[in-house]
Amino acid sequence: MKDVASTANAPGMSSARPPQPSQPTNAAPTVQFDVSNLHSSYANVCNVSSTREEVVLAFGVNNVWERGQANVQIQMTNRIVLNPYAAKRLAAVLNRVVAEYESAFGPLKDDARPQSNAA
């Protein structure tokens, strides 16, 4: 069994300082996205709920073509669970994307009211 002192002074090893990383510590890491398991889904409905620990986004599709129906069945297809910090970052990037869209194509009308029957 080697003692610590003999290992630290072994040939090719320096006890003066620890090895330096190959990149500066303040440099941003390179991010590579692996999209090999990525699945795309379309959603025109989003339901949001939250607790102290998480924000839940449930996405689905409203396939109803006729307006003014008494019952509308929405098929929920995907759920994304985020912590509040990730949800805040998502909100910021979505706000930025919408602002870029509006600067290129004009303002979007935000009408959350249900649409009335149109002839």
Kinemage of the C-alpha trace (Angstrom):
@kinemage 1
@onewidth
@group {chain A} dominant
@subgroup {mainchain}
@vectorlist {calphas} color= white
{ca met a 1} P 0.000 0.000 0.000
{ca lys a 2} L 1.470 3.356 -1.025
{ca asp a 3} L 1.269 6.259 1.309
{ca val a 4} L -0.096 9.628 0.214
{ca ala a 5} L 3.285 11.343 0.205
{ca ser a 6} L 4.915 8.843 -2.139
{ca thr a 7} L 1.948 9.040 -4.524
{ca ala a 8} L 1.981 12.834 -4.592
{ca asn a 9} L 5.707 12.877 -5.388
{ca ala a 10} L 5.581 10.131 -8.005
{ca pro a 11} L 7.250 10.950 -11.341
{ca gly a 12} L 5.042 13.046 -13.589
{ca met a 13} L 2.870 14.300 -10.721
{ca ser a 14} L 3.107 17.721 -9.149
{ca ser a 15} L 2.029 18.422 -5.590
{ca ala a 16} L 2.303 22.206 -6.033
{ca arg a 17} L -1.188 22.780 -7.491
{ca pro a 18} L -4.119 20.762 -8.845
{ca pro a 19} L -4.405 20.190 -12.591
{ca gln a 20} L -6.047 23.046 -14.490
{ca pro a 21} L -9.198 22.462 -16.565
{ca ser a 22} L -8.770 22.647 -20.326
{ca gln a 23} L -11.284 25.527 -20.589
{ca pro a 24} L -11.407 28.714 -18.542
{ca thr a 25} L -13.863 28.348 -15.657
{ca asn a 26} L -15.881 31.429 -16.727
{ca ala a 27} L -16.477 30.170 -20.291
{ca ala a 28} L -19.984 28.991 -21.139
{ca pro a 29} L -20.229 25.276 -21.892
{ca thr a 30} L -21.027 24.070 -25.384
{ca val a 31} L -24.554 22.655 -25.496
{ca gln a 32} L -25.471 19.942 -27.966
{ca phe a 33} L -29.097 18.843 -28.335
{ca asp a 34} L -29.764 15.139 -28.887
{ca val a 35} L -32.972 15.029 -30.961
{ca ser a 36} L -32.883 11.298 -31.692
{ca asn a 37} L -35.891 10.676 -29.380
{ca leu a 38} L -37.715 13.943 -30.082
{ca his a 39} L -41.432 13.667 -30.883
{ca ser a 40} L -43.480 16.556 -32.235
{ca ser a 41} L -47.057 17.231 -31.207
{ca tyr a 42} L -49.567 19.894 -32.173
{ca ala a 43} L -51.553 21.656 -29.452
{ca asn a 44} L -54.162 24.393 -29.596
{ca val a 45} L -55.117 24.105 -25.909
{ca cys a 46} L -52.924 24.513 -22.845
{ca asn a 47} L -54.007 24.074 -19.236
{ca val a 48} L -51.671 25.371 -16.523
{ca ser a 49} L -51.700 24.425 -12.851
{ca ser a 50} L -49.116 24.841 -10.136
{ca thr a 51} L -48.060 24.046 -6.618
{ca arg a 52} L -45.269 25.525 -4.542
{ca glu a 53} L -42.797 23.041 -6.041
{ca glu a 54} L -43.880 22.701 -9.666
{ca val a 55} L -45.712 24.167 -12.640
{ca val a 56} L -47.649 21.697 -14.795
{ca leu a 57} L -48.438 22.442 -18.443
{ca ala a 58} L -50.969 20.082 -20.026
{ca phe a 59} L -51.338 20.350 -23.800
{ca gly a 60} L -54.133 19.081 -25.978
{ca val a 61} L -56.184 19.494 -29.123
{ca asn a 62} L -59.665 20.915 -29.529
{ca asn a 63} L -61.059 19.170 -32.616
{ca val a 64} L -64.484 20.839 -32.477
{ca trp a 65} L -65.304 22.676 -35.703
{ca glu a 66} L -68.778 23.890 -34.814
{ca arg a 67} L -68.964 26.815 -32.437
{ca gly a 68} L -71.407 27.204 -29.594
{ca gln a 69} L -71.637 23.563 -28.553
{ca ala a 70} L -72.842 22.875 -25.002
{ca asn a 71} L -70.071 20.299 -24.406
{ca val a 72} L -66.593 20.441 -25.857
{ca gln a 73} L -64.319 17.450 -25.372
{ca ile a 74} L -60.585 18.268 -25.385
{ca gln a 75} L -58.079 15.446 -25.905
{ca met a 76} L -55.118 16.191 -23.637
{ca thr a 77} L -51.976 14.624 -25.108
{ca asn a 78} L -48.850 15.891 -23.354
{ca arg a 79} L -47.857 17.038 -19.870
{ca ile a 80} L -44.715 18.989 -19.038
{ca val a 81} L -43.744 19.453 -15.380
{ca leu a 82} L -41.311 22.279 -14.542
{ca asn a 83} L -39.884 23.714 -11.382
{ca pro a 84} L -40.790 27.394 -10.835
{ca tyr a 85} L -37.332 28.583 -11.929
{ca ala a 86} L -37.569 26.751 -15.260
{ca ala a 87} L -41.145 28.038 -15.690
{ca lys a 88} L -39.935 31.611 -15.211
{ca arg a 89} L -37.188 31.119 -17.803
{ca leu a 90} L -39.743 29.587 -20.192
{ca ala a 91} L -42.078 32.572 -19.687
{ca ala a 92} L -39.214 34.964 -20.477
{ca val a 93} L -38.222 33.181 -23.682
{ca leu a 94} L -41.870 32.908 -24.825
{ca asn a 95} L -42.355 36.655 -24.213
{ca arg a 96} L -39.214 37.346 -26.255
{ca val a 97} L -40.358 35.100 -29.138
{ca val a 98} L -43.822 36.718 -29.255
{ca ala a 99} L -42.257 40.202 -29.220
{ca glu a 100} L -40.009 39.233 -32.147
{ca tyr a 101} L -43.019 37.815 -34.024
{ca glu a 102} L -45.051 40.988 -33.460
{ca ser a 103} L -42.200 43.215 -34.582
{ca ala a 104} L -41.969 41.222 -37.817
{ca phe a 105} L -45.669 40.581 -38.544
{ca gly a 106} L -47.635 43.090 -36.456
{ca pro a 107} L -49.395 42.881 -33.103
{ca leu a 108} L -51.392 39.827 -32.134
{ca lys a 109} L -54.898 40.375 -30.830
{ca asp a 110} L -55.123 38.749 -27.391
{ca asp a 111} L -58.793 37.760 -27.200
{ca ala a 112} L -59.289 35.127 -24.505
{ca arg a 113} L -63.088 35.369 -24.714
{ca pro a 114} L -64.894 32.416 -26.296
{ca gln a 115} L -65.816 33.049 -29.908
{ca ser a 116} L -69.508 33.599 -30.598
{ca asn a 117} L -71.439 31.859 -33.361
{ca ala a 118} L -70.580 33.342 -36.709
{ca ala a 119} L -72.724 32.819 -39.778
